[in-house]
């Protein structure tokens, strides 16, 4: 892993739209789960219903774009150690105050508070300290009870706790079905947490495209796939990763990253459920 890998590490195998390079410096995430209130009102006139429907989908687009940015942020945090510029950008996000705004959001709030406080007293040695913590834990240099805390599903769900086991194969099949893949220059298995989070960002972007094309069936499919992917291919092991990583991590920042990621995934499932409810049945 390490700094040789440029973000984003994934691409559309058969491009259907222009891809945009996104990094920590141009992402402005919508961290909170956005409760979407798009109830259809049957007492409205046709023109009122049309205006309301347009406003509904503008709200959907705003939520989906926020989700894509948020997932790209989390993906970047797990991809490789942070640069000095990354650290300054994160510090500028005022995560401590964001945590206060999200005080009812459990792990997401706790995670942002830890991340913010972990960067509050940064100095010339902060980047090296964070880089060392990342490498020791997520690159598998350190172990706890002879076990590593590298962010690959196969390590936690595979029968032999080795790389490239069945969990990787399952994710690879999904990526292929969706015409996306890890760039050939990135020599890492597809079940890396960073790639899985990037995939969710791509699905959110595709949902926006579906709305713009008035393809509600495709919008629904992308949302349902996102929810299934979160439950079956991330939540099925990220808790075990966090438990093991917490025994190895020494910085409050990365302990917070683990909390915030888990919290965001849980809240996002609620957001997806809200959006699917508003879309109703086909």
C-alpha positions in Angstrom: 0.0 0.0 0.0 1.5 3.4 1.0 1.9 6.7 -0.8 2.5 5.3 -4.3 -1.2 4.7 -4.8 -3.1 7.7 -6.1 -6.8 8.2 -5.3 -9.2 7.3 -6.6 -8.0 3.7 -7.1 -11.0 2.5 -9.1 -12.4 3.2 -12.5 -15.3 2.4 -14.7 -14.3 -0.5 -16.9 -16.7 0.5 -19.7 -17.1 4.2 -19.2 -20.6 5.7 -19.4 -19.7 9.1 -18.2 -16.7 11.3 -17.5 -14.8 10.3 -14.3 -13.6 13.0 -11.9 -10.5 12.7 -9.8 -11.5 13.4 -6.2 -9.2 13.8 -3.3 -9.3 15.2 0.2 -8.9 18.7 -1.0 -12.0 19.0 -3.2 -14.4 16.8 -1.2 -16.9 18.6 1.0 -18.8 15.8 2.6 -22.4 15.8 4.0 -21.6 13.9 7.1 -25.0 13.7 8.7 -27.6 11.2 7.6 -30.1 13.4 5.8 -33.7 12.5 6.6 -35.5 12.9 3.4 -39.1 14.0 3.6 -40.6 13.5 0.2 -44.0 12.3 1.0 -46.4 12.4 -2.0 -49.5 14.6 -1.2 -52.6 13.3 -2.9 -54.6 16.6 -2.4 -52.3 18.5 -4.7 -53.3 19.7 -8.1 -51.4 18.3 -11.1 -49.2 21.4 -11.4 -48.5 21.4 -7.7 -47.6 17.7 -7.9 -45.2 18.3 -10.7 -43.5 21.2 -8.9 -43.2 19.1 -5.7 -41.8 16.1 -7.7 -39.1 18.3 -9.2 -38.2 19.6 -5.7 -38.2 16.0 -4.4 -35.6 14.9 -6.9 -33.5 17.9 -6.4 -33.4 16.9 -2.7 -32.5 13.4 -3.7 -29.6 14.7 -5.8 -28.3 16.8 -3.0 -28.4 13.8 -0.6 -26.8 11.5 -3.2 -24.0 14.0 -4.0 -23.3 14.3 -0.2 -23.2 10.6 0.1 -20.7 10.2 -2.7 -18.4 12.9 -1.2 -18.6 11.3 2.2 -17.8 7.9 1.0 -14.8 9.2 -1.0 -13.6 10.9 2.1 -13.7 7.7 4.2 -12.2 5.7 1.2 -9.3 8.1 1.1 -8.7 7.8 4.9 -8.2 4.0 4.6 -6.3 4.0 1.3 -2.9 5.4 2.4 -1.2 7.6 5.0 -2.2 11.3 5.0 0.0 14.1 3.6 0.6 17.4 5.4 -1.9 19.0 3.1 -4.5 16.4 3.8 -4.1 17.0 7.5 -4.6 20.7 7.2 -7.7 20.2 5.1 -9.1 17.8 7.7 -8.3 20.2 10.5 -10.1 23.0 8.6 -13.3 20.9 8.6 -13.8 21.8 12.3 -14.7 18.2 13.2 -15.1 18.9 16.9 -18.0 21.3 16.2 -19.4 18.9 13.6 -19.5 16.3 16.3 -21.5 18.6 18.6 -24.0 19.2 15.7 -24.3 15.4 15.4 -24.5 14.7 19.1 -27.4 12.2 18.6 -25.5 10.3 16.0 -23.6 7.9 18.2 -20.4 6.6 16.7 -20.3 9.2 14.0 -20.3 12.0 16.5 -17.8 10.2 18.8 -15.6 9.5 15.8 -15.5 13.1 14.6 -14.8 14.4 18.1 -11.8 12.0 18.3 -10.6 12.9 14.8 -10.9 16.6 15.5 -9.2 16.5 18.9 -6.5 14.2 17.4 -5.6 17.0 15.0 -6.2 20.0 17.3 -2.6 20.2 18.6 -0.9 19.1 15.4 2.7 20.1 14.9 5.6 19.3 12.6 5.6 15.7 13.8 1.9 15.0 13.3 2.2 13.6 9.8 4.9 11.2 10.8 3.0 10.1 13.9 -0.2 9.4 11.9 1.7 7.8 9.1 3.4 5.4 11.5 0.1 4.6 13.2 -1.5 3.9 9.8 1.4 1.7 8.6 1.7 -0.3 11.8 -2.0 -1.1 11.9 -3.5 -1.0 8.4 -0.4 -2.2 6.6 -0.1 -5.1 9.0 3.3 -4.3 10.4 2.1 -4.8 14.0 0.0 -7.7 15.3 -2.2 -8.4 18.3 -2.2 -12.0 19.5 -0.4 -12.8 16.2 -3.3 -11.3 14.2 -3.1 -8.3 11.8 -5.7 -5.5 11.4 -5.4 -4.9 7.7 -8.7 -3.7 6.1 -9.5 -6.7 3.9 -12.7 -8.7 4.2 -10.9 -11.9 3.5 -8.7 -11.6 6.6 -11.8 -11.5 8.8 -14.4 -13.6 6.9 -12.2 -16.1 5.0 -11.8 -19.6 6.3 -8.0 -19.3 6.5 -7.8 -15.6 7.4 -5.6 -15.0 4.3 -5.8 -12.6 1.4 -7.8 -13.3 -1.8 -10.3 -15.7 -0.2 -14.0 -16.1 -1.0 -15.0 -12.6 0.3 -12.7 -11.0 -2.2 -14.2 -13.2 -5.0 -17.7 -12.1 -4.1 -16.8 -8.4 -4.2 -14.9 -8.9 -7.5 -18.0 -10.5 -9.0 -20.1 -7.5 -8.0 -17.6 -5.1 -9.3 -17.5 -6.9 -12.6 -21.3 -7.0 -12.8 -21.3 -3.2 -12.3 -18.5 -2.7 -14.9 -16.1 -1.2 -12.3 -12.7 -2.4 -11.3 -9.5 -1.6 -9.3 -6.9 0.1 -11.6 -4.3 -2.3 -12.9 -1.6 -0.2 -11.3 -3.0 -0.8 -7.9 -1.9 -4.3 -6.8 -4.3 -4.8 -4.0 -7.4 -7.1 -3.7 -10.8 -5.8 -4.3 -12.1 -6.5 -0.8 -9.9 -3.7 0.7 -12.2 -1.4 2.7 -11.1 1.7 0.7 -12.3 0.1 -2.6 -15.6 -1.0 -1.1 -16.3 2.6 0.2 -15.3 4.0 -3.2 -17.8 1.6 -4.8 -20.5 3.1 -2.7 -19.5 6.5 -3.9 -19.8 5.4 -7.5 -23.2 3.9 -6.9 -24.4 7.2 -5.4 -23.1 9.1 -8.4 -24.9 6.6 -10.7 -28.1 7.3 -8.8 -27.8 10.9 -9.7 -27.4 10.0 -13.3 -30.5 7.8 -13.1 -32.5 10.7 -11.7 -31.3 13.0 -14.5 -32.3 10.4 -17.0 -35.7 9.9 -15.3 -34.8 6.2 -14.8 -36.4 5.6 -11.4 -36.0 1.8 -11.8 -32.3 2.2 -12.1 -32.2 4.7 -9.1 -34.1 2.1 -7.0 -31.7 -0.6 -8.1 -28.6 1.4 -7.2 -30.0 2.2 -3.8 -31.0 -1.4 -3.1 -27.6 -2.6 -4.2 -25.9 0.0 -1.9 -27.9 -1.2 1.1 -27.2 -4.9 0.4 -23.5 -4.2 -0.2 -23.1 -2.3 3.1 -24.8 -5.0 5.1 -23.3 -8.1 3.4 -19.8 -6.9 2.4 -18.8 -4.2 4.9 -20.8 -4.4 8.1 -20.2 -8.1 8.2 -16.6 -7.5 9.1 -15.8 -3.9 9.9 -16.7 -4.4 13.6 -14.1 -7.1 13.8 -11.6 -4.9 12.1 -12.3 -2.0 14.5 -12.0 -4.3 17.6 -8.6 -5.5 16.4 -7.4 -2.2 15.2 -8.2 -0.5 18.5 -5.7 -2.7 20.2 -3.0 -1.5 17.8 -3.8 2.1 17.0 -2.0 4.7 19.2 -3.5 8.0 17.8 -6.8 9.4 18.7 -7.3 10.4 15.1 -7.4 6.9 13.6 -9.4 5.5 16.5 -11.9 8.2 15.6 -11.8 7.2 11.9 -12.8 3.7 12.8 -15.8 5.0 14.9 -16.9 7.6 12.3 -16.8 5.1 9.5 -19.0 2.6 11.3 -21.4 5.3 12.4 -21.7 6.7 8.9 -22.5 3.3 7.4 -25.3 2.7 10.0 -26.8 6.1 9.4 -26.6 5.7 5.7 -28.6 2.6 5.8 -31.4 4.7 7.4 -31.0 7.3 4.7 -31.3 4.7 1.9 -34.4 3.2 3.6 -36.0 6.7 3.7 -35.3 7.3 0.1 -36.6 3.9 -1.0 -39.7 4.4 1.1 -40.3 7.7 -0.7 -39.9 6.1 -4.1 -42.5 3.6 -3.2 -43.2 0.4 -5.2 -42.7 0.2 -8.9 
